[in-house]
Each structure stands twice: as C-alpha cells, then as structure tokens.
Amino acid sequence: MDILVNDMKILIVDDSAMIRERLIRMLSSFDGVSVLGLTGDEDWEIIGGLNPDFVVLDIKLNKRSGIDILKNLKRRCPCVPVAMLTNYYDNYYIEKCREFGADYFFDKSHDFDELANTIIDYKKMN
C-alpha cells in the first residue's frame, strides 16, 4: 500500500489476526487513511519507529503487555493518540491505561463503530 504525504497513518497492535484484519478493512475504506497491523511481538524499534498518527492497541498480547507498549510509545511520542481496544473493559484497566497516557478506551466486544468514528473525527480535526 502506498502511503501519501497527506495520509493518516494508523497502527493497529493486536495479537488476533481476525481483529487486525477487521480493523484494517474497516479503516482502510476511509479516504486518506493508511493502516498497518502488527501482532505486538515485533521488536520495539519497529513498533516505535513507525511514527503513526494514531494507534489502536490491545492490552493483552502474546509476548508482551499492551500497557508496556503504551508506556514506551507515550514516552517516545507523547502527542500520538492511543486508543485501547480490549476485552478487559473494567475500571482497573481503564484507570491504569489513562495513567500511562491512553487517550481512548473501547470494549472489543461492541465498540468497533465507535472506534472508527473517533478516528475519523480525529482525522477531520487534524
């Protein structure tokens, strides 16, 4: 996929191929949006070096914690918005993720449309 200068680059980090593919398909349908999906198993230098405009991140990944990725990402790129998309939708995780810089928190069981709307609204404002 060619990335144009004006494209919004979205990074999806989720260990579920089904979730990644669903999000890539949904978000790629919008004009001016480029989407890359990773499992979270990749080396941090790859994840941190992609310079995304928006990140969608799961909490529980195969080889590492999404919260650890969130901490590193916000330390390196504090202005990049991060949306947590997870099955762990409870106050403990919401507060923990907000503490480490998450900008949005969505329930993986039913918030896909809300996530897409949030990203598109963010794109329109920036």
trRosetta pair geometry for C-beta under 8 A, 3 or more apart (Angstrom, degrees):
i j d omega theta_ij theta_ji phi_ij phi_ji
1 28 7.9 -98 -122 -133 153 124
1 34 6.0 158 130 -142 128 100
3 7 5.2 -122 -164 53 73 147
3 9 6.5 21 -146 -88 134 105
3 34 4.7 -4 -112 -72 91 174
4 7 4.6 117 57 -27 77 102
4 32 7.6 -80 65 -128 123 63
4 34 7.7 168 26 -41 68 125
6 32 5.9 -60 123 -137 96 107
7 32 5.5 -171 -116 -170 53 56
7 33 6.5 139 -162 -110 86 10
7 34 4.4 43 162 -10 140 109
8 32 5.9 60 3 136 89 88
8 33 5.1 -24 62 -109 98 66
8 34 7.1 176 79 27 45 70
8 53 4.8 -108 -160 72 74 148
8 54 6.6 19 168 6 110 113
8 119 7.9 151 129 171 144 96
8 123 4.8 -79 -47 -115 162 111
8 126 8.0 99 -105 82 118 112
9 34 5.2 -22 -107 73 64 103
9 35 8.0 157 -161 -88 48 30
9 36 7.2 3 -171 4 92 106
9 50 7.3 -159 148 152 134 97
9 51 7.1 54 76 104 149 70
9 52 4.8 -132 113 -135 98 62
9 53 4.9 118 50 3 70 93
9 54 7.6 167 90 29 50 69
10 27 5.7 -75 63 154 158 152
10 33 6.2 6 -4 -169 119 98
10 34 7.0 171 23 85 73 48
10 35 4.7 -20 70 -107 104 76
10 36 7.4 172 88 26 55 63
10 52 6.3 65 -139 -164 18 119
10 53 6.8 -53 -70 61 54 86
10 54 4.9 -22 -112 73 81 98
10 55 7.5 164 -162 -89 61 28
10 56 6.8 26 177 -5 105 102
10 119 6.6 24 -104 -157 138 139
11 35 7.9 166 -85 -156 21 58
11 36 5.6 -19 -113 68 66 95
11 37 8.0 146 -166 -95 51 29
11 38 6.8 -7 -171 10 96 110
11 47 7.6 116 177 -154 147 74
11 50 5.7 107 -86 102 136 146
11 52 3.8 -102 -11 -69 110 155
11 54 7.4 180 26 91 69 49
11 55 4.8 -17 68 -113 101 77
11 56 7.2 -172 93 29 52 65
12 19 7.9 -167 172 125 126 88
12 20 5.4 146 117 -131 131 76
12 23 4.9 143 -111 98 150 141
12 24 6.5 -113 17 -61 149 80
12 27 7.9 171 -53 24 122 147
12 35 6.3 27 -12 -175 111 103
12 36 7.0 -170 27 92 77 44
12 37 4.3 -22 71 -108 112 76
12 38 7.1 162 86 25 58 61
12 55 7.9 165 -84 -161 26 55
12 56 4.8 -10 -114 65 69 108
13 37 7.8 167 -80 -158 30 55
13 38 5.1 -16 -108 72 74 95
13 39 7.5 14 -158 106 66 11
13 40 4.9 95 178 -74 100 87
13 47 6.9 41 -95 -134 135 121
13 55 6.8 3 3 -172 108 101
13 56 7.1 176 27 89 64 57
13 57 4.8 6 60 -115 109 72
13 58 6.5 -132 107 20 72 79
13 61 7.2 -36 152 -89 96 138
13 66 6.9 152 109 -122 116 97
13 69 6.3 -131 127 141 162 163
14 19 4.6 -84 132 95 151 125
14 20 5.2 -171 65 -63 105 84
14 23 7.5 111 16 10 141 142
14 37 7.2 -46 41 -157 88 100
14 39 7.4 -58 90 -132 34 40
14 40 7.1 61 -75 -26 7 113
14 56 7.4 -26 -35 117 110 96
14 57 7.6 175 -63 -151 73 29
14 58 4.3 97 -113 -22 77 126
14 61 7.5 -144 -143 -101 30 92
14 85 7.1 -41 -81 79 128 112
15 39 5.0 57 -114 -166 60 82
15 40 5.7 -62 -61 32 86 117
15 41 7.4 84 -108 -32 98 96
15 58 6.7 -105 9 66 78 149
15 60 7.8 -75 22 115 127 65
15 61 4.7 142 -37 -146 117 68
15 62 4.7 144 -129 -24 147 92
16 19 3.9 66 86 10 115 108
16 20 6.6 173 90 -11 60 83
16 58 7.5 117 11 -69 97 162
17 20 5.7 -55 -145 40 33 112
17 21 6.0 31 159 -18 68 110
18 21 6.0 -57 -144 39 25 108
18 22 6.3 27 156 -20 61 108
19 22 5.8 -55 -147 36 29 112
19 23 6.3 23 158 -13 65 108
19 58 7.4 77 108 -67 157 131
19 85 7.6 166 -179 118 130 127
19 108 7.0 -30 -120 -153 134 119
20 23 6.0 -63 -150 41 27 105
20 24 6.0 25 156 -19 66 110
20 37 3.7 104 -168 -166 115 143
20 38 7.9 -175 -122 37 136 20
20 39 7.7 -58 -54 -83 150 58
21 24 5.7 -53 -140 38 30 111
21 25 6.1 31 160 -19 64 108
21 37 7.3 -72 -61 -8 43 174
22 25 6.0 -59 -149 38 25 110
22 26 6.2 20 156 -15 63 112
22 112 7.0 -60 139 -132 123 144
23 26 5.7 -58 -142 41 30 109
23 27 5.8 11 168 -5 69 114
23 35 7.1 -165 127 -171 85 145
23 37 7.0 132 74 -92 108 117
23 56 6.3 -146 -164 83 154 157
23 85 7.9 145 -84 66 140 171
23 112 7.5 -136 -90 -141 77 102
23 115 7.9 -49 -121 111 106 139
24 27 6.5 -63 -134 46 22 97
24 28 5.6 22 167 -21 62 118
24 35 4.8 177 -129 111 69 133
24 37 5.2 -72 -59 -34 122 124
25 28 6.2 -57 -135 37 18 109
25 29 7.0 28 158 -33 54 104
26 29 6.3 -61 -171 14 27 114
26 112 6.8 -162 -70 170 176 112
26 116 5.6 -94 147 -90 121 135
27 30 6.2 -47 -171 18 48 110
27 33 5.5 -119 160 145 84 142
27 35 4.8 109 90 -70 119 142
27 116 6.3 -152 -84 -120 76 92
27 119 6.5 -22 -123 97 115 157
28 33 6.3 -149 -113 99 32 102
28 34 7.6 34 -115 -130 82 31
28 35 5.1 -101 -64 21 87 121
30 33 4.4 47 80 7 100 135
30 116 7.9 166 -38 -170 132 101
30 120 6.0 -144 -127 -100 156 108
30 123 7.7 134 139 44 142 166
32 123 7.0 142 103 -180 117 135
33 119 7.8 71 -124 140 137 121
33 123 7.0 -61 -81 -97 101 158
36 50 6.8 -135 68 -159 149 144
36 52 7.7 -132 43 -93 110 114
38 41 7.9 -150 165 37 89 62
38 42 5.3 -60 -166 2 126 132
38 46 7.6 158 -124 121 148 115
38 47 6.4 -163 98 -98 166 91
39 42 6.8 126 52 -21 80 84
39 61 7.1 125 153 -161 67 111
39 62 6.7 -9 160 18 111 121
40 47 7.7 42 -126 -89 45 142
40 58 7.1 -89 -47 55 145 102
40 61 3.6 -78 101 -151 156 152
40 62 6.8 148 78 31 108 79
40 63 6.9 174 114 48 89 83
40 64 6.0 -144 156 56 103 96
40 66 6.7 -63 -124 -85 144 77
40 69 6.5 -93 -139 -50 98 152
41 61 7.3 -164 -53 159 65 117
41 62 5.8 -14 -70 67 107 118
41 63 4.8 82 -115 20 81 131
41 64 7.5 156 -101 8 43 98
42 46 4.4 -84 157 74 122 135
42 47 5.6 141 87 -47 112 92
43 46 4.9 95 66 1 81 102
43 47 7.4 -162 94 -1 43 86
44 47 5.6 -59 -146 43 39 108
44 48 5.5 25 162 -9 75 115
44 69 7.8 -162 -117 -116 88 77
44 72 6.2 -70 -151 157 124 162
45 48 6.1 -56 -129 49 25 103
45 49 5.5 20 168 -18 61 122
46 49 6.1 -64 -135 40 18 106
46 50 7.1 36 160 -45 56 98
47 50 6.5 -50 -166 0 27 114
47 69 6.5 -71 150 -145 157 112
47 72 8.0 70 97 99 122 128
47 73 7.4 -78 139 -80 108 102
48 72 6.4 -82 -81 141 121 111
48 73 6.6 -154 -105 -99 79 64
48 76 5.2 29 -155 75 115 174
48 77 7.6 175 -154 -11 76 110
51 77 7.3 164 -123 -97 56 145
52 55 5.3 112 84 -68 143 81
52 80 6.2 89 83 -155 80 136
53 80 6.9 -159 -163 -133 20 91
53 123 8.0 74 125 -100 135 81
53 126 7.7 172 -176 104 119 142
54 80 7.0 -172 -94 -174 27 84
54 81 5.4 -13 -123 70 78 97
54 82 7.9 164 -168 -88 55 34
54 83 7.3 17 177 -1 98 105
54 119 5.7 127 143 -134 163 98
54 122 6.3 115 -92 100 136 147
54 123 7.8 -70 -24 -64 143 85
55 73 6.4 -44 14 -178 172 158
55 80 6.1 57 -7 144 107 117
55 81 7.2 -175 31 97 72 51
55 82 4.6 -17 72 -112 107 77
55 83 7.1 -180 93 28 54 66
56 82 7.8 160 -89 -161 22 58
56 83 5.0 -20 -110 70 70 101
56 85 5.3 12 -177 -3 100 124
56 115 6.8 64 -119 -176 128 131
56 119 7.8 -41 -59 -74 113 132
57 66 4.9 147 158 -165 101 113
57 69 6.1 -164 -148 94 135 124
57 70 6.1 160 107 -72 161 91
57 73 7.8 -150 -67 12 152 158
57 82 5.7 -8 9 -169 124 106
57 83 7.1 152 23 79 73 48
57 84 5.7 -42 76 -106 86 59
57 85 7.1 142 65 24 32 76
57 102 7.9 -124 58 -112 120 106
58 61 5.9 125 86 -68 108 83
58 66 5.0 -148 96 -73 49 149
58 84 7.5 98 -121 -161 19 69
58 85 6.1 -49 -84 77 65 75
58 86 5.5 126 -150 -92 63 81
58 108 7.5 33 -116 -75 97 137
59 65 7.1 -19 177 -169 62 76
59 66 4.3 -126 -125 51 22 127
59 67 6.1 27 -145 -40 82 85
59 84 6.2 41 -55 -163 90 116
59 86 4.3 31 3 -112 105 148
59 88 5.0 -66 55 41 150 131
59 93 6.0 -28 -103 -157 162 131
59 97 7.2 -88 -93 -74 109 122
60 65 7.5 -32 -108 -129 42 62
60 66 6.6 -50 -15 -1 20 111
60 86 7.0 108 10 -144 83 110
60 87 7.5 -45 29 46 123 98
60 88 6.6 114 -20 -23 110 127
61 64 5.5 -4 77 66 121 62
61 65 6.8 167 32 -117 94 13
61 66 5.5 124 -21 -53 106 82
61 69 7.6 52 0 -14 148 134
64 68 5.6 -95 171 62 105 131
64 69 6.6 105 116 -44 122 98
65 68 4.3 95 69 -1 96 100
65 69 7.1 -162 99 -2 56 80
66 69 5.4 -50 -150 37 41 113
66 70 6.2 50 147 -25 68 101
66 84 7.0 119 134 -131 134 96
66 86 7.4 -161 59 -83 158 123
67 70 5.3 -47 -148 33 35 119
67 71 6.6 40 151 -21 64 100
67 96 6.3 -29 -123 138 138 115
67 97 6.5 -115 -109 -92 91 73
67 100 6.2 108 -166 35 84 162
68 71 5.7 -48 -149 32 34 113
68 72 6.5 28 155 -12 65 106
69 72 5.9 -59 -148 42 32 108
69 73 5.9 32 155 -21 68 111
70 73 5.8 -58 -141 39 25 111
70 74 6.1 17 163 -13 64 111
70 82 5.9 142 -129 145 91 162
70 84 7.4 -11 -85 -80 139 106
70 97 6.4 -81 -171 -142 174 79
70 100 5.0 88 117 117 115 124
70 101 6.3 175 165 63 96 95
70 102 6.0 -30 -150 -64 139 89
71 74 6.2 -63 -146 40 23 103
71 75 6.3 24 156 -21 62 109
71 100 4.9 -66 -81 -161 77 126
71 101 7.5 133 -104 22 41 116
72 75 5.7 -56 -146 35 30 112
72 76 6.2 16 159 -8 65 112
73 76 6.0 -67 -147 45 27 102
73 77 5.9 -41 177 47 68 98
73 80 6.7 -86 164 73 104 127
73 82 6.4 109 102 -77 139 138
73 101 7.9 -157 86 90 87 136
74 77 7.1 -75 -113 71 23 58
74 78 5.4 55 -174 -110 66 61
74 80 7.8 -136 -98 58 54 88
74 82 7.0 -81 -66 -4 97 139
74 100 6.3 161 28 158 148 73
74 101 3.5 105 -117 69 158 167
75 78 7.3 26 -113 -66 10 87
77 80 4.2 23 132 -1 118 120
78 101 6.9 -110 -140 -141 73 142
81 103 4.4 -61 -151 36 85 158
81 104 7.1 42 172 -3 108 104
81 122 6.2 -110 42 -144 159 153
82 101 6.6 65 34 117 128 90
82 102 5.2 -90 94 -124 105 61
82 103 5.6 128 51 13 56 91
82 104 7.4 -161 103 35 44 76
83 102 7.4 88 -124 -167 19 94
83 103 6.6 -54 -72 70 59 88
83 104 3.9 -17 -115 72 84 115
83 105 7.3 -167 -162 -69 63 23
83 106 6.1 20 172 -1 108 113
83 115 6.0 131 151 -140 152 98
83 118 6.6 124 -96 100 143 140
83 119 7.4 -84 -11 -67 150 94
84 93 7.7 -162 145 150 153 105
84 97 4.9 -38 -34 -157 156 159
84 102 4.9 -13 -23 -144 112 144
84 104 6.9 -171 25 95 64 59
84 105 4.8 -3 59 -116 106 68
84 106 6.8 175 89 28 56 66
85 106 4.8 -13 -107 71 72 107
85 108 5.3 97 161 -84 80 84
85 111 7.2 -152 -131 80 89 111
85 115 6.1 18 -92 -100 121 151
86 89 6.3 162 89 -57 84 71
86 93 6.8 -108 93 147 150 149
86 105 7.8 -41 29 -161 104 81
86 106 7.6 126 20 78 60 59
86 107 7.4 -57 73 -124 54 37
86 108 5.5 -89 133 -26 7 112
87 107 7.6 60 -117 -161 34 68
87 108 4.9 -55 -61 44 64 125
87 109 6.6 81 -117 -41 77 93
88 93 4.5 109 131 -45 109 169
89 93 7.2 -95 -106 68 18 127
89 94 7.4 47 -159 -56 53 102
89 105 7.3 139 -128 155 82 104
89 106 7.9 -58 -101 135 119 26
89 107 4.1 0 -74 -101 159 91
89 108 7.6 -160 -40 12 114 71
89 109 7.7 -102 3 15 139 103
90 93 5.7 83 58 20 71 98
90 94 6.9 -135 101 -8 30 97
91 94 5.5 -57 -138 40 32 114
91 95 6.0 28 165 -16 68 108
92 95 6.3 -65 -153 39 21 105
92 96 6.2 19 154 -17 62 112
93 96 5.5 -53 -138 39 34 113
93 97 6.0 31 162 -17 67 107
93 105 7.9 147 117 -148 90 132
94 97 6.2 -61 -149 39 24 106
94 98 6.3 22 155 -17 62 110
94 105 5.1 91 -124 169 86 174
95 98 5.7 -55 -143 38 31 110
95 99 6.2 40 154 -27 64 104
96 99 5.6 -51 -152 29 29 117
96 100 6.8 7 156 -1 62 108
97 100 6.1 -67 -150 47 32 98
97 101 8.0 -81 168 60 58 44
97 102 3.7 2 154 4 99 145
97 105 6.1 128 81 -92 143 115
98 101 7.7 136 -170 0 28 7
98 102 5.6 -74 -78 57 41 92
98 105 7.5 -57 -56 -40 90 129
102 105 6.1 69 134 -67 135 88
104 115 7.6 137 132 -120 139 74
104 118 5.8 101 -124 165 162 158
106 111 3.8 -156 -170 107 100 143
106 112 7.9 119 158 -71 139 31
106 114 6.2 174 -125 88 119 110
106 115 4.8 -12 -78 -72 174 105
106 118 7.9 -147 -63 13 128 147
107 110 5.8 4 98 45 112 76
107 111 4.7 114 53 -12 69 119
108 111 7.2 -48 -70 39 16 94
111 114 4.5 -57 -164 49 81 118
111 115 5.6 91 132 -31 89 95
112 115 5.6 -54 -149 34 30 114
112 116 6.5 29 155 -17 64 105
113 116 5.7 -53 -148 37 34 111
113 117 6.3 34 153 -18 66 106
114 117 5.7 -52 -146 37 31 112
114 118 6.3 36 153 -23 64 105
115 118 5.7 -55 -150 33 30 113
115 119 6.5 26 155 -16 64 105
116 119 5.9 -56 -149 36 31 109
116 120 6.3 26 156 -14 66 109
117 120 5.8 -57 -144 41 30 108
117 121 6.1 33 156 -20 66 108
118 121 5.8 -55 -146 38 27 112
118 122 6.3 30 153 -21 62 106
119 122 5.6 -53 -149 35 31 113
119 123 6.4 34 151 -21 64 104
120 123 5.5 -49 -147 33 34 115
120 124 6.5 37 153 -21 64 103
121 124 5.7 -52 -150 33 32 113
121 125 6.5 23 155 -13 64 109
122 125 6.0 -64 -150 40 30 106
122 126 6.2 -3 162 4 67 117
123 126 6.4 -78 -140 49 25 91
